[in-house]
Amino acid sequence: MKKELIVIISTVMLWISCSDKKDSDDNSTDSAATIHYQLARAEKEGVNQQIKLPAQLAAFEEVSIFPKVNGYVKTVFVDIGSHVRKGETLMILEAPELDQAAAQAKERYARAKSDYILDKENYERLKEASQTPGAISPMDLASAKTKMDADSSLSNAEKANWQIQETMMGYLTVTAPFDGVITERNVHPGALVSAEAKDVKPMLDLKEVAHLRLEVDIPEDIVSTLHDRDSVSFYIDALPGKKFNGVISRNSMNINKQFRTERVELDVYNKEGILAPGMYVDVVLNAKSRPGGLSVPQSAVVTSTERKYVLVVRNGKAHKVDVTTGNQSSGRIEIFGQLESGEDVIVNANDEIKEGTVIENIK
């Protein structure tokens, strides 16, 4: 009986050992099973992106006109909305004290010039007489020449002073420095204006409106894809249904550190006169792909707090490759990094997939 019990116990132990081994083999098989992921190829194709940016129109040239001399407003020939041409008279000032100063300067110059002419004639005669030995002493000739030179300098100084006064008189006539429209008027006839006063409004504001600047701040990763003379479309909410075009003409070559943008200006010609400085504009840019970029699905790019990368499958294993991104459109994104065209990347990548994970593609 004891012998039979030992045989039964041995049989049970053997069965339990075989069962444990089978379960262990099944678990190891499951743990070694390869995870399947959907893959896509990195393609060497451009990704063009259309973006809309806010912008503003500004006058190509604008100036605030202040008085250069003190005086009273005599006549104003323009008003708000007046179209003027370069050199056209806008207003006339009057300053009686300037008239008197100019007249006095002219008289002083005339007197000094007469003295110089008289001294010059006297010197020429003495010089001619000195050709006869003993007729004129050298001292008298030298004194005559010195007086002539001094009167010549005085005459030139008085002439310069007279010309300055004439220039100051010219400031009483205010003219347009360029073609444009008067957008602000702050004086009327009889008003006293001062060239020394501070924190005062200008007499007039003049803006060129036939030629406008379109000022737009473009993100630094897009501005490099644009070039001078590129045509850009824009729309204005105040003029629905109308499409306008401008030409890229200038860029600031300076990145705004706060917004990471660069100021770009477009030339806009306003022949019909329906646009105005200060209008709010929506600019539509077609950002072209940059050379050297690859195209992958947007979900293939993993962005964490530390890095931005894609999971490239090489020799059946996942490898993290750091990338920078560019344009994105229609579910595709432009990437730049250490990977080649034709390599496979995991489509629905995430940061839970570890470096070296065995990857098998699914269709």
Residue pairs with C-beta under 8 A, 6 or more apart in sequence:
34 358
34 359
34 360
35 357
35 358
35 359
35 360
36 360
36 361
36 362
37 346
37 347
37 348
37 353
37 359
37 360
37 361
37 362
38 346
38 347
38 348
38 361
38 362
39 313
39 344
39 345
39 346
39 347
39 359
39 361
39 362
40 296
40 297
40 300
40 344
40 345
40 347
41 342
41 343
41 344
41 345
42 294
42 295
42 296
42 310
42 312
42 335
42 339
42 340
42 341
42 342
42 343
42 344
42 345
43 294
43 295
43 296
43 341
43 342
44 294
44 295
44 341
45 289
45 295
46 288
46 289
46 293
46 295
46 334
47 289
47 293
47 295
47 326
47 327
47 328
47 329
47 332
47 333
47 334
48 286
48 287
48 288
48 289
48 327
48 329
49 222
49 286
49 287
49 327
49 328
49 329
50 284
50 285
50 286
50 287
50 329
51 222
51 284
51 285
51 287
52 282
52 283
52 284
52 285
53 216
53 217
53 218
53 282
53 283
53 285
54 216
54 280
54 281
54 282
54 283
55 214
55 215
55 216
55 217
55 234
55 280
55 281
55 282
55 283
56 214
56 215
56 278
56 279
56 280
56 281
57 212
57 213
57 214
57 215
57 268
57 275
57 276
57 277
57 278
57 279
57 281
58 212
58 213
58 214
58 215
58 277
58 278
59 180
59 207
59 208
59 209
59 212
59 213
59 277
60 208
60 211
60 212
60 213
60 267
61 178
61 180
61 207
61 208
61 211
62 180
62 205
62 206
62 207
62 208
62 277
63 177
63 178
63 205
63 206
64 202
64 204
64 205
65 90
65 174
65 202
65 203
65 204
65 205
65 206
66 195
66 200
66 202
66 203
67 93
67 171
67 174
67 193
67 194
67 195
67 203
68 168
68 171
68 195
69 93
69 95
69 98
69 168
69 171
69 172
69 195
70 95
70 192
70 193
70 194
70 195
70 196
71 93
71 94
71 95
71 98
71 172
71 192
71 193
72 93
72 94
72 95
72 190
72 191
72 192
72 193
73 91
73 92
73 93
73 187
73 188
73 189
73 190
73 191
73 192
73 193
73 203
74 91
74 92
74 93
74 94
74 189
75 91
75 92
75 189
76 90
76 91
76 185
76 187
76 188
76 189
77 89
77 90
77 91
77 92
78 84
78 90
78 91
78 182
78 185
78 204
79 182
79 185
80 182
80 183
80 184
80 185
81 181
81 182
82 181
82 182
83 180
83 181
84 90
84 176
84 179
84 180
84 181
84 182
84 206
85 176
85 179
86 176
86 177
86 178
86 179
87 175
87 176
88 175
88 176
89 173
89 174
89 175
90 174
90 175
90 176
90 182
90 204
91 174
91 187
91 203
91 204
92 172
92 173
92 174
93 171
93 172
93 173
93 174
93 193
94 172
95 172
98 165
98 168
98 169
98 172
99 169
101 165
101 168
102 162
102 165
102 166
102 168
102 169
105 158
105 161
105 162
105 164
105 165
106 162
106 165
108 158
108 161
108 162
109 155
109 158
109 159
109 161
109 162
111 158
112 151
112 154
112 155
112 157
112 158
112 159
113 155
113 158
113 159
115 151
115 154
115 155
116 148
116 151
116 152
116 154
116 155
119 144
119 147
119 148
119 151
120 148
120 151
120 152
122 144
122 148
123 141
123 144
123 145
123 147
123 148
126 136
126 140
126 141
126 144
127 141
127 144
129 135
129 136
130 136
130 138
130 141
174 203
174 204
176 206
177 206
178 206
178 208
179 208
179 210
180 206
180 207
180 208
180 209
180 210
181 206
181 207
181 208
181 209
182 204
182 205
182 206
183 205
183 206
183 207
183 277
184 201
184 202
184 204
184 205
185 203
185 204
185 205
186 201
186 202
186 203
186 204
187 193
187 203
187 204
193 203
194 200
207 277
209 270
209 273
209 275
209 276
209 277
210 269
210 270
210 271
210 273
211 267
211 268
211 269
211 270
212 267
212 268
212 269
212 270
212 275
212 277
213 265
213 266
213 267
213 268
214 232
214 234
214 246
214 265
214 266
214 267
214 268
214 281
214 283
215 263
215 264
215 265
216 263
216 264
216 265
216 266
216 281
216 283
217 256
217 259
217 261
217 262
217 263
217 264
218 226
218 261
218 262
218 264
218 285
219 260
219 261
220 255
220 260
220 261
220 262
221 326
222 285
222 287
222 327
223 251
223 261
223 262
223 264
224 290
225 287
225 288
225 289
225 290
225 327
226 248
226 264
226 285
226 287
227 248
228 248
228 249
229 247
229 248
229 249
230 247
230 248
231 245
231 246
231 247
232 245
232 246
232 247
232 248
232 266
232 283
232 284
232 285
233 243
233 244
233 245
233 283
233 284
234 243
234 244
234 245
234 246
234 281
234 282
234 283
234 284
235 242
235 243
235 244
235 281
235 282
235 284
236 242
236 244
236 275
236 279
236 280
236 281
236 282
237 280
237 282
238 279
238 280
239 274
244 268
244 275
245 268
246 266
246 267
246 268
247 266
247 267
248 264
248 265
248 266
249 265
249 266
249 267
250 264
250 265
251 262
251 263
251 264
251 265
252 262
252 263
252 264
253 262
254 262
254 263
255 261
255 262
256 262
256 263
268 275
287 327
288 327
289 326
289 327
289 334
290 326
290 327
290 334
290 336
292 336
293 326
293 334
293 335
293 336
294 334
294 335
294 336
294 339
294 341
295 332
295 333
295 334
295 335
296 310
296 332
296 333
296 335
296 345
297 331
297 332
297 333
297 347
298 328
298 331
298 332
298 333
299 347
299 348
299 349
300 310
300 311
300 333
300 345
300 346
300 347
300 348
300 349
301 308
301 309
301 310
301 323
301 325
301 333
301 335
301 349
302 308
302 309
302 310
302 311
302 349
302 350
302 351
304 351
307 322
308 322
308 323
308 324
308 325
309 320
309 321
309 322
309 323
309 337
310 320
310 321
310 323
310 335
310 337
310 339
310 345
310 346
310 349
311 318
311 319
311 320
311 321
311 345
311 346
311 349
311 353
312 318
312 319
312 320
312 321
312 339
312 343
312 344
312 345
313 319
313 343
313 344
313 345
313 346
313 359
313 361
314 343
316 358
316 359
316 360
317 356
317 357
317 358
317 359
318 346
318 353
318 354
318 355
318 356
318 357
318 359
319 355
319 356
320 355
321 337
321 338
321 339
322 337
322 338
323 335
323 336
323 337
323 339
324 335
324 336
324 337
325 333
325 334
325 335
325 336
326 333
326 334
326 335
326 336
327 333
327 334
328 334
339 345
344 361
346 353
346 359
